[in-house]
Amino acid sequence: MSRSLVLLILGLYGLLLSGVMLFATTWLLKSYGIDPYDVSHISLMRYLGLSNFGLALLALLNRNLSNSASLQTVLLVSAIVVLGGIGVGTVDSLLKDAPLTGFFLADTFLRLVMGLALLYCYNRERQQVISQVAA
C-alpha cells in the first residue's frame, strides 16, 4: 500500500469522524456508551473533533509530498496519535470501567490497521533516506 493511499484513507476517515464529533455529538457519545451525558461531555467531544479535523487535514495536504523530514514527522505523529488513542481507550475500558461497546471495538480495529500502516510507511520512508545517504 502506498504512503499516499494510507494518508488519503487516514485523512478521509478523520474528516468523517470529525464531522460526526462536531455535528452529531450526542449520537456519538451514546454509541460509545456514554448515556447520560452532560455539557462537559459534549464540549470535550467537539474540541477533540476539531483537533481530529486538524490531523486529518494535515494528512490530506501532505499525502503527495516527496520524502522529507516534515513528511516523516507527519507519519510518525499520526501513528502516535492513532495508536496512543487505542492504548488510552483500552486501558480505560479494561481498568476504569469505561463502556466497551461494539462501536469502540470496530473503531479500535480500524485505528490499529491505520496506525500500523502509518508506522510501516514511516519506517519505509526513513530507510529510503538512510540508503540514499549511505550511497
Biotite code that builds the C-alpha atoms (Angstrom):
import biotite.structure as struc

atoms = struc.array([
    struc.Atom([0.000, 0.000, 0.000], chain_id="A", res_id=1, res_name="MET", atom_name="CA", element="C"),
    struc.Atom([1.435, 3.376, -0.952], chain_id="A", res_id=2, res_name="SER", atom_name="CA", element="C"),
    struc.Atom([2.077, 6.130, 1.551], chain_id="A", res_id=3, res_name="ARG", atom_name="CA", element="C"),
    struc.Atom([-0.211, 8.448, -0.390], chain_id="A", res_id=4, res_name="SER", atom_name="CA", element="C"),
    struc.Atom([-3.082, 5.962, -0.153], chain_id="A", res_id=5, res_name="LEU", atom_name="CA", element="C"),
    struc.Atom([-2.520, 5.401, 3.585], chain_id="A", res_id=6, res_name="VAL", atom_name="CA", element="C"),
    struc.Atom([-2.612, 9.149, 4.233], chain_id="A", res_id=7, res_name="LEU", atom_name="CA", element="C"),
    struc.Atom([-5.676, 9.533, 1.991], chain_id="A", res_id=8, res_name="LEU", atom_name="CA", element="C"),
    struc.Atom([-7.573, 6.840, 3.918], chain_id="A", res_id=9, res_name="ILE", atom_name="CA", element="C"),
    struc.Atom([-6.458, 8.313, 7.255], chain_id="A", res_id=10, res_name="LEU", atom_name="CA", element="C"),
    struc.Atom([-7.473, 11.806, 6.164], chain_id="A", res_id=11, res_name="GLY", atom_name="CA", element="C"),
    struc.Atom([-10.891, 10.771, 4.851], chain_id="A", res_id=12, res_name="LEU", atom_name="CA", element="C"),
    struc.Atom([-11.633, 8.682, 7.952], chain_id="A", res_id=13, res_name="TYR", atom_name="CA", element="C"),
    struc.Atom([-10.501, 11.600, 10.108], chain_id="A", res_id=14, res_name="GLY", atom_name="CA", element="C"),
    struc.Atom([-12.761, 14.033, 8.251], chain_id="A", res_id=15, res_name="LEU", atom_name="CA", element="C"),
    struc.Atom([-15.716, 11.663, 8.587], chain_id="A", res_id=16, res_name="LEU", atom_name="CA", element="C"),
    struc.Atom([-15.102, 11.121, 12.291], chain_id="A", res_id=17, res_name="LEU", atom_name="CA", element="C"),
    struc.Atom([-14.541, 14.851, 12.855], chain_id="A", res_id=18, res_name="SER", atom_name="CA", element="C"),
    struc.Atom([-17.843, 15.668, 11.202], chain_id="A", res_id=19, res_name="GLY", atom_name="CA", element="C"),
    struc.Atom([-19.661, 13.228, 13.464], chain_id="A", res_id=20, res_name="VAL", atom_name="CA", element="C"),
    struc.Atom([-17.810, 14.528, 16.545], chain_id="A", res_id=21, res_name="MET", atom_name="CA", element="C"),
    struc.Atom([-18.703, 18.123, 15.712], chain_id="A", res_id=22, res_name="LEU", atom_name="CA", element="C"),
    struc.Atom([-22.238, 17.777, 14.356], chain_id="A", res_id=23, res_name="PHE", atom_name="CA", element="C"),
    struc.Atom([-23.669, 14.527, 15.776], chain_id="A", res_id=24, res_name="ALA", atom_name="CA", element="C"),
    struc.Atom([-22.026, 14.715, 19.173], chain_id="A", res_id=25, res_name="THR", atom_name="CA", element="C"),
    struc.Atom([-24.826, 13.290, 21.298], chain_id="A", res_id=26, res_name="THR", atom_name="CA", element="C"),
    struc.Atom([-25.334, 10.323, 18.948], chain_id="A", res_id=27, res_name="TRP", atom_name="CA", element="C"),
    struc.Atom([-21.600, 9.555, 19.045], chain_id="A", res_id=28, res_name="LEU", atom_name="CA", element="C"),
    struc.Atom([-21.499, 9.749, 22.839], chain_id="A", res_id=29, res_name="LEU", atom_name="CA", element="C"),
    struc.Atom([-24.382, 7.265, 23.019], chain_id="A", res_id=30, res_name="LYS", atom_name="CA", element="C"),
    struc.Atom([-22.578, 4.992, 20.522], chain_id="A", res_id=31, res_name="SER", atom_name="CA", element="C"),
    struc.Atom([-19.583, 4.927, 22.853], chain_id="A", res_id=32, res_name="TYR", atom_name="CA", element="C"),
    struc.Atom([-21.898, 4.011, 25.748], chain_id="A", res_id=33, res_name="GLY", atom_name="CA", element="C"),
    struc.Atom([-21.904, 7.435, 27.425], chain_id="A", res_id=34, res_name="ILE", atom_name="CA", element="C"),
    struc.Atom([-25.507, 7.998, 28.441], chain_id="A", res_id=35, res_name="ASP", atom_name="CA", element="C"),
    struc.Atom([-26.463, 10.155, 30.239], chain_id="A", res_id=36, res_name="PRO", atom_name="CA", element="C"),
    struc.Atom([-24.081, 12.851, 29.077], chain_id="A", res_id=37, res_name="TYR", atom_name="CA", element="C"),
    struc.Atom([-23.729, 16.474, 30.093], chain_id="A", res_id=38, res_name="ASP", atom_name="CA", element="C"),
    struc.Atom([-22.446, 19.745, 28.644], chain_id="A", res_id=39, res_name="VAL", atom_name="CA", element="C"),
    struc.Atom([-18.860, 18.860, 29.596], chain_id="A", res_id=40, res_name="SER", atom_name="CA", element="C"),
    struc.Atom([-19.000, 15.638, 27.553], chain_id="A", res_id=41, res_name="HIS", atom_name="CA", element="C"),
    struc.Atom([-20.403, 17.491, 24.542], chain_id="A", res_id=42, res_name="ILE", atom_name="CA", element="C"),
    struc.Atom([-17.851, 20.303, 24.788], chain_id="A", res_id=43, res_name="SER", atom_name="CA", element="C"),
    struc.Atom([-14.921, 17.899, 25.125], chain_id="A", res_id=44, res_name="LEU", atom_name="CA", element="C"),
    struc.Atom([-16.106, 15.753, 22.196], chain_id="A", res_id=45, res_name="MET", atom_name="CA", element="C"),
    struc.Atom([-16.398, 18.843, 19.984], chain_id="A", res_id=46, res_name="ARG", atom_name="CA", element="C"),
    struc.Atom([-12.921, 20.030, 20.983], chain_id="A", res_id=47, res_name="TYR", atom_name="CA", element="C"),
    struc.Atom([-11.495, 16.609, 20.137], chain_id="A", res_id=48, res_name="LEU", atom_name="CA", element="C"),
    struc.Atom([-13.433, 16.668, 16.864], chain_id="A", res_id=49, res_name="GLY", atom_name="CA", element="C"),
    struc.Atom([-11.746, 19.918, 15.898], chain_id="A", res_id=50, res_name="LEU", atom_name="CA", element="C"),
    struc.Atom([-8.327, 18.510, 16.844], chain_id="A", res_id=51, res_name="SER", atom_name="CA", element="C"),
    struc.Atom([-9.076, 15.397, 14.796], chain_id="A", res_id=52, res_name="ASN", atom_name="CA", element="C"),
    struc.Atom([-10.068, 17.619, 11.865], chain_id="A", res_id=53, res_name="PHE", atom_name="CA", element="C"),
    struc.Atom([-6.657, 19.317, 12.022], chain_id="A", res_id=54, res_name="GLY", atom_name="CA", element="C"),
    struc.Atom([-4.796, 15.996, 11.932], chain_id="A", res_id=55, res_name="LEU", atom_name="CA", element="C"),
    struc.Atom([-6.975, 14.737, 9.064], chain_id="A", res_id=56, res_name="ALA", atom_name="CA", element="C"),
    struc.Atom([-6.315, 17.892, 7.076], chain_id="A", res_id=57, res_name="LEU", atom_name="CA", element="C"),
    struc.Atom([-2.585, 17.567, 7.751], chain_id="A", res_id=58, res_name="LEU", atom_name="CA", element="C"),
    struc.Atom([-2.638, 14.006, 6.375], chain_id="A", res_id=59, res_name="ALA", atom_name="CA", element="C"),
    struc.Atom([-4.583, 15.035, 3.265], chain_id="A", res_id=60, res_name="LEU", atom_name="CA", element="C"),
    struc.Atom([-2.454, 18.082, 2.484], chain_id="A", res_id=61, res_name="LEU", atom_name="CA", element="C"),
    struc.Atom([0.844, 16.218, 2.906], chain_id="A", res_id=62, res_name="ASN", atom_name="CA", element="C"),
    struc.Atom([-0.010, 12.903, 1.253], chain_id="A", res_id=63, res_name="ARG", atom_name="CA", element="C"),
    struc.Atom([1.694, 13.676, -2.079], chain_id="A", res_id=64, res_name="ASN", atom_name="CA", element="C"),
    struc.Atom([4.845, 15.338, -0.735], chain_id="A", res_id=65, res_name="LEU", atom_name="CA", element="C"),
    struc.Atom([8.203, 13.927, -1.665], chain_id="A", res_id=66, res_name="SER", atom_name="CA", element="C"),
    struc.Atom([10.091, 12.199, 1.125], chain_id="A", res_id=67, res_name="ASN", atom_name="CA", element="C"),
    struc.Atom([11.321, 14.741, 3.667], chain_id="A", res_id=68, res_name="SER", atom_name="CA", element="C"),
    struc.Atom([11.794, 15.185, 7.389], chain_id="A", res_id=69, res_name="ALA", atom_name="CA", element="C"),
    struc.Atom([8.447, 17.013, 7.501], chain_id="A", res_id=70, res_name="SER", atom_name="CA", element="C"),
    struc.Atom([6.637, 14.123, 5.840], chain_id="A", res_id=71, res_name="LEU", atom_name="CA", element="C"),
    struc.Atom([8.270, 11.616, 8.174], chain_id="A", res_id=72, res_name="GLN", atom_name="CA", element="C"),
    struc.Atom([7.147, 13.757, 11.115], chain_id="A", res_id=73, res_name="THR", atom_name="CA", element="C"),
    struc.Atom([3.555, 13.752, 9.833], chain_id="A", res_id=74, res_name="VAL", atom_name="CA", element="C"),
    struc.Atom([3.661, 9.947, 9.532], chain_id="A", res_id=75, res_name="LEU", atom_name="CA", element="C"),
    struc.Atom([5.195, 9.411, 12.975], chain_id="A", res_id=76, res_name="LEU", atom_name="CA", element="C"),
    struc.Atom([2.957, 11.881, 14.822], chain_id="A", res_id=77, res_name="VAL", atom_name="CA", element="C"),
    struc.Atom([-0.145, 10.467, 13.132], chain_id="A", res_id=78, res_name="SER", atom_name="CA", element="C"),
    struc.Atom([0.875, 6.930, 14.138], chain_id="A", res_id=79, res_name="ALA", atom_name="CA", element="C"),
    struc.Atom([1.480, 8.021, 17.741], chain_id="A", res_id=80, res_name="ILE", atom_name="CA", element="C"),
    struc.Atom([-1.915, 9.744, 17.958], chain_id="A", res_id=81, res_name="VAL", atom_name="CA", element="C"),
    struc.Atom([-3.781, 6.811, 16.389], chain_id="A", res_id=82, res_name="VAL", atom_name="CA", element="C"),
    struc.Atom([-2.028, 4.054, 18.371], chain_id="A", res_id=83, res_name="LEU", atom_name="CA", element="C"),
    struc.Atom([-1.932, 6.129, 21.563], chain_id="A", res_id=84, res_name="GLY", atom_name="CA", element="C"),
    struc.Atom([-5.693, 6.558, 21.350], chain_id="A", res_id=85, res_name="GLY", atom_name="CA", element="C"),
    struc.Atom([-6.067, 2.790, 21.186], chain_id="A", res_id=86, res_name="ILE", atom_name="CA", element="C"),
    struc.Atom([-3.909, 2.416, 24.284], chain_id="A", res_id=87, res_name="GLY", atom_name="CA", element="C"),
    struc.Atom([-5.839, 5.005, 26.279], chain_id="A", res_id=88, res_name="VAL", atom_name="CA", element="C"),
    struc.Atom([-9.204, 3.599, 25.219], chain_id="A", res_id=89, res_name="GLY", atom_name="CA", element="C"),
    struc.Atom([-8.199, 0.037, 26.016], chain_id="A", res_id=90, res_name="THR", atom_name="CA", element="C"),
    struc.Atom([-6.811, 0.906, 29.452], chain_id="A", res_id=91, res_name="VAL", atom_name="CA", element="C"),
    struc.Atom([-9.911, 2.939, 30.279], chain_id="A", res_id=92, res_name="ASP", atom_name="CA", element="C"),
    struc.Atom([-12.214, 0.121, 29.136], chain_id="A", res_id=93, res_name="SER", atom_name="CA", element="C"),
    struc.Atom([-10.378, -2.653, 30.955], chain_id="A", res_id=94, res_name="LEU", atom_name="CA", element="C"),
    struc.Atom([-9.201, -0.923, 34.125], chain_id="A", res_id=95, res_name="LEU", atom_name="CA", element="C"),
    struc.Atom([-11.528, 2.023, 34.651], chain_id="A", res_id=96, res_name="LYS", atom_name="CA", element="C"),
    struc.Atom([-14.875, 0.506, 33.628], chain_id="A", res_id=97, res_name="ASP", atom_name="CA", element="C"),
    struc.Atom([-15.397, 2.709, 30.583], chain_id="A", res_id=98, res_name="ALA", atom_name="CA", element="C"),
    struc.Atom([-18.060, 1.163, 28.323], chain_id="A", res_id=99, res_name="PRO", atom_name="CA", element="C"),
    struc.Atom([-16.720, -1.472, 25.920], chain_id="A", res_id=100, res_name="LEU", atom_name="CA", element="C"),
    struc.Atom([-19.176, -1.139, 23.030], chain_id="A", res_id=101, res_name="THR", atom_name="CA", element="C"),
    struc.Atom([-19.233, -2.691, 19.576], chain_id="A", res_id=102, res_name="GLY", atom_name="CA", element="C"),
    struc.Atom([-18.630, 0.743, 18.097], chain_id="A", res_id=103, res_name="PHE", atom_name="CA", element="C"),
    struc.Atom([-15.498, 1.134, 20.219], chain_id="A", res_id=104, res_name="PHE", atom_name="CA", element="C"),
    struc.Atom([-14.206, -2.293, 19.161], chain_id="A", res_id=105, res_name="LEU", atom_name="CA", element="C"),
    struc.Atom([-14.800, -1.634, 15.450], chain_id="A", res_id=106, res_name="ALA", atom_name="CA", element="C"),
    struc.Atom([-13.173, 1.798, 15.692], chain_id="A", res_id=107, res_name="ASP", atom_name="CA", element="C"),
    struc.Atom([-10.228, 0.338, 17.608], chain_id="A", res_id=108, res_name="THR", atom_name="CA", element="C"),
    struc.Atom([-9.632, -2.342, 14.974], chain_id="A", res_id=109, res_name="PHE", atom_name="CA", element="C"),
    struc.Atom([-9.738, 0.222, 12.161], chain_id="A", res_id=110, res_name="LEU", atom_name="CA", element="C"),
    struc.Atom([-7.355, 2.512, 14.043], chain_id="A", res_id=111, res_name="ARG", atom_name="CA", element="C"),
    struc.Atom([-4.972, -0.381, 14.706], chain_id="A", res_id=112, res_name="LEU", atom_name="CA", element="C"),
    struc.Atom([-4.762, -1.132, 10.985], chain_id="A", res_id=113, res_name="VAL", atom_name="CA", element="C"),
    struc.Atom([-4.220, 2.568, 10.184], chain_id="A", res_id=114, res_name="MET", atom_name="CA", element="C"),
    struc.Atom([-1.630, 3.019, 12.925], chain_id="A", res_id=115, res_name="GLY", atom_name="CA", element="C"),
    struc.Atom([0.397, 0.015, 11.794], chain_id="A", res_id=116, res_name="LEU", atom_name="CA", element="C"),
    struc.Atom([0.193, 1.176, 8.169], chain_id="A", res_id=117, res_name="ALA", atom_name="CA", element="C"),
    struc.Atom([1.468, 4.607, 9.226], chain_id="A", res_id=118, res_name="LEU", atom_name="CA", element="C"),
    struc.Atom([4.394, 3.055, 11.110], chain_id="A", res_id=119, res_name="LEU", atom_name="CA", element="C"),
    struc.Atom([5.189, 0.893, 8.091], chain_id="A", res_id=120, res_name="TYR", atom_name="CA", element="C"),
    struc.Atom([5.209, 3.962, 5.808], chain_id="A", res_id=121, res_name="CYS", atom_name="CA", element="C"),
    struc.Atom([7.286, 5.946, 8.299], chain_id="A", res_id=122, res_name="TYR", atom_name="CA", element="C"),
    struc.Atom([9.881, 3.182, 8.519], chain_id="A", res_id=123, res_name="ASN", atom_name="CA", element="C"),
    struc.Atom([9.978, 2.746, 4.733], chain_id="A", res_id=124, res_name="ARG", atom_name="CA", element="C"),
    struc.Atom([10.496, 6.498, 4.158], chain_id="A", res_id=125, res_name="GLU", atom_name="CA", element="C"),
    struc.Atom([13.186, 6.635, 6.848], chain_id="A", res_id=126, res_name="ARG", atom_name="CA", element="C"),
    struc.Atom([15.029, 3.647, 5.374], chain_id="A", res_id=127, res_name="GLN", atom_name="CA", element="C"),
    struc.Atom([14.904, 5.271, 1.952], chain_id="A", res_id=128, res_name="GLN", atom_name="CA", element="C"),
    struc.Atom([16.669, 8.368, 3.302], chain_id="A", res_id=129, res_name="VAL", atom_name="CA", element="C"),
    struc.Atom([19.263, 6.245, 5.112], chain_id="A", res_id=130, res_name="ILE", atom_name="CA", element="C"),
    struc.Atom([20.042, 4.273, 1.952], chain_id="A", res_id=131, res_name="SER", atom_name="CA", element="C"),
    struc.Atom([20.394, 7.493, -0.077], chain_id="A", res_id=132, res_name="GLN", atom_name="CA", element="C"),
    struc.Atom([22.786, 8.985, 2.465], chain_id="A", res_id=133, res_name="VAL", atom_name="CA", element="C"),
    struc.Atom([24.864, 5.785, 2.597], chain_id="A", res_id=134, res_name="ALA", atom_name="CA", element="C"),
    struc.Atom([25.183, 5.613, -1.193], chain_id="A", res_id=135, res_name="ALA", atom_name="CA", element="C"),
])
